[in-house]
Amino acid sequence: MTELSEALAAFSDWLGYGHGERAAAWLQRLEVNRPELDIFRAVAAPPCAAYVPRAAPLAPARGAGPGIARGLRDDAPAALERARGRADLNAFTWLAQSASPHAGGFLAGVPVAVKDLMGVHGVPMSGGSRAIDREPAAEDAEVVARLKRAGAVVIGLANLHEVAYGITSDNPYFGRVVNPAAPGRIPGGSSGGSAAAIAAGIVEIAVGTDTAGSIRIPAACCGVAGFKPSYDAVPRSGVLDLAPTLDHVGPLGASVEACATMFAAMLDFPAVPAWRFDSLAGRTVATLGGYFEQPLDAEVRAALQEAARAVAADGGCVMARRIEGVELAPAIQLNTIAPEATTVHAERLAARGADYGEDVRVRLEAGHFLPGHWYVKAQRLRTRLVQAIDDAFGDADFLLCATLRAPAPPVGATRVEIEGAPYALHTAVTQLTMPFNLSGLPAVSIPWKCSRDGVPVSLQVVGRRGHDWATLAAAERLEAGAPWSRR
């Protein structure tokens, strides 16, 4: 190990980065990901083109029922007071001094929290990091501009895992985000502040980003709804990149309906379209086995079984499916996100490395040591995986799986025990969400019930590429049958 540390230090010097005194930390971080690296090293690259993510045209919303939302609270000044009263949650990095409603639009006066990763005109964006100069944004990110046009009022910037590169939202500069649903458990990340603000009743809607599950994971941990749309359905202009081929912008909400209403605004629609289903009759939901159910916490497994019965009770057809080769997803994800994130932050890392928190800094630095041809290999493997996911639908309309392998882990945990075996924290938390970042498919996380310990247990509904409205509609039908909704 000493020789390897010395080799990393020498290679870093050769790259021009230096900081060889940190080689032991780099090696320790790479050891955390040894399972993914070993798997990746052993598999051959398939003879296909590298994957290039592209935005898919959205299928129109054609669900039955009224398109007008039943209403979100238009109480921005009260929401701002609620936010000030819950400073203990560390849910915000910045709060507005006042909250004046915008005229017009179907979100007129509705308060929204925006993840501190995107431009809000006149407000300093930090990305949750001291490495980013907090200059007031010259203009709104496009998604923020669209929300404002719909009448939404930005009451604050939501705290996050630094630069969105992590899943605990334990921010070294703005404080650890507290999970209102289960204070001793992580709130998830990286959009932890967005989820916490909803779970605490401060706002009903918030903006998040999702690169490996960063909307759906905090939604699951905090017991709210979270929607990752199809890749680039919502524009990323004005949003700080983490890994551009994996990044998605989307809504978190107190319900699927709240997410759908916000999604309409994010698409710059003049009104909420008709999107709901009257039932799941005539629609097929495939429950995912194999990788997606081995391992699973017993209460999560029971929730999936209950949800399958709820689908059938609502008139839907239930079948079982597996995705061929999906066990490679963590290795493909690592060899995609690490080089992309390091590329995004390379210049800032070289100039201001000490201004990053240690956990994010070492991950960004470790990206220097993954070979470039591994990135190309990962994208070729990704092409095959995306095809396998598409094939898994068959004649099914939607896929169903857990959001997390186990309920939100305790604060400070580095490992999680599932079915009697220990797993690294990132393994337990991200493995079931990341395949749908790699594939860019729409996915919704909904809370199903509470565990015996009072921790949310959430499930994930995944739709076909571009079928975002139908995916929301199916998730809402499942949400209506969930024990969580009857609490």
CORFENSUL-V31588 format. One record per helix or strand. SS is the DSSP state (~ for helix, > for strand). FROM is the first residue (numbers start at 0). TO is the last residue. If there is no record, write none. Layout:
SS|FROM|TO, SS|FROM|TO
//
This chain:
~|1|14, ~|19|31, ~|33|41, ~|75|84, ~|86|88, >|91|94, >|110|114, >|117|117, >|120|120, >|123|123, >|135|136, ~|141|148, >|152|157, ~|161|163, >|169|170, >|174|175, >|184|184, ~|191|198, >|204|209, ~|215|221, >|224|227, >|238|238, >|247|252, ~|255|265, >|283|287, ~|289|291, ~|297|312, >|316|320, ~|325|354, ~|357|368, ~|371|392, >|397|401, >|409|409, >|414|417, >|420|423, ~|424|429, ~|434|438, >|442|449, >|455|462, ~|467|479, ~|482|485
//
